[in-house]
């Protein structure tokens, strides 16, 4: 597969959409489905494809317009499409050939959803004259469903102005085959043509997502019912329970996952309505860990301890997944072996705890990386991207280049072999050869470097290209045991969709080798899939653990309080005219930095009146490029502090970006912090706060003066934090 043929239109090159773009999109979709999904089509769908071609082009366009509109019911007088001319002859053609018709009692729910409140009230009168007019539409719809027969309601309506889109079931099925999800309309095609999304543009590299009609219908059945859940009320749940017997058997992993999702969502809805027996009936249809957990907890909550014990023991003896076993063991030990805490709680409590200054709480993972780096220990922010990058680079040819590599549609980048879980079975021999290569770190890195050099930046559905992650992957290869690497990568080969998420935040390289760390702060929860990944990493041979961060006030933390004056607001054309900064450590100002800057553009007169900085004052001042090194040295690894910090930080970062430099520091806003710690003031502007706390502000809107005042606010903030 040649991923260089990616369809992408830069913003500046976007062209207006052609008049009949929506018709072109629909025809493109039909042709794709007709070519790649013949095996999944029924006679009704084949007839749809053939008979659509027999319509006049204008009638085709009108039908596509209806497809792209919300719902199935339309008011004739609201259909206005100037490019199609007179609409009524087209409606007549569509009606005559069976593409639209008049609503009947079968369309009761669709008609109700289409009508306005006033139209529904009008239809109900005079039979329900006492009905209050203050009902919300949802309440009014509930009243109609409970008190009015569908036949009577439809009979009382004037349906002459309404039409219903027929063949919508066929349309939705065809769209589902193309997109792999329930899709209303073709907006994705429009986004593509506007250059807002990327797509594949390949001729022979597509693989149908469904191998036959049975597989397609299983997926479609559960997907449509999941989609309809939003409109499902609790009163409908008993009837939906009765439909369980009609659920198709699931013969494919994808349809089984959709069945589990449907069972869980229906069960939770019934559980919220205190319909315990119905909830259990739904949960028992699912095979996911969540369904198993809800089943066990509902049995326990309704004094069915022996049934719960039997169910949990079954899950432990014959688990359907590692996560189900984890759930069952946790509940079993707590409820039947008197264990006081959950495994998740135990993992959190067992984790090492470190203290970091609270001002870095905005980015805990980055703060922990810096914590390790201060100790001379290398750490990388990795999460899921580390393993996905390693996996994607190592098996690039099998995923994206070889003859069997394919995707399901132009809108997808994830290889079809990963979505349908056939990747390992198709390529087992060659994959095992590459996994064996992990014993040779030099050869492995050479292979990854070869792929990176040739394909860097090529869009793909597995990982994002970032040089820093390549560094992390190479470090992993250098310091990890090859057998441990093989276990994790083989799991990704065998079940990528299930194994691609949940990995720890950081990878740390210390004197003992590789260590994976999941960072948690106070109040954070350890998700079950995160606990599962930690266990899998440990079972593979890695050190993997939770690291708890306690936010404290570090008296030796260094802050640089900054204020900038500029030529204007946040616009891309505005520049910095002055920087003032003071360095604070241990509750004292220990250094300061100040300079005017030549902004290389005019200073508006209103800005000069505000700041007192005139064009003459900056004419001979240095450019930002001249002071960038000095300011960076002044900042070192300090926390960047400012009053309304995003403004000042944004301007400094923009100036650095113009020089091709990055500017990354932890931030603290004195305005936001004062609001939180000193509530009750009418204004939290710098001038107002300096008056309220008797802080000198000699030359407001000059950078160093404002920075000094903000530094005094920082001392007040830290004083309050120390008392907490």
Buried (B, 14 or more C-beta within 10 A) or exposed (E): BBBEEBBEBEEEEEEEEEEBBBBBBBBBBBEBBBEBBEEBBEEEBEBBBEEBEEBEEBBBBBBBBBBBBEBBBBEEEEBEEEEBEEBEBBBEBBBEBEBBEEBEEEBBBBBBBBBEEEEBBEBBEEEEEEBEEEBEEEEBBBBBBEEBEBEEBBEEBEBEEBBBBBBBEBBBBBBBBBBBEBBBBBEBBBBBBBBEBBBBEBEEBBBBBBBEBBBBBBBBBBBBBBBEEEEBEEEEBEEBBEEEEEBBEBEBBBBBBBBBBBBBBBBBBBBEBEBBEBBBBBBBBBBBBBBBBBBBBBBBEEEBEEBBBEBBEEBEEEBBBBBBBBBBBBBBBBBBEEBEEBBBBBBBEEBEEBEBBBBBBEBBBBBBBBBBEEEEBBBBBBBBBBBBBBBBBBBBBBBBBBEBBBBBBBBBBBBBBBBBBBBBEBBEEEBBEBBEBBEEBEEBBEBBEEBBEEBEEBBBBBBEBEEEBBEBBBBBBBBBBBEBBBBBBBBBBBBBBBBBEBBBBBBBBBEEBBBBBBBBBEEBEBEBBBBBBBBBBBEBBBBBBBBBBEBBBBEEBBBBBBBBBBBBEEEEEBBBBBBBBBBBBEEEBEEBBBBBBBBEEEBEEEBBEEBBBBBEBBEEBBBBBEBBEEBEEBBEEBBBBBBBBBBBBBBBBBBBEEEEEEBEBBBBBBBBBBEEBBEEEEEBBBEEBBEBBEBEBEEBBBBBBBBBBBBBBBBBBBEBBEEE
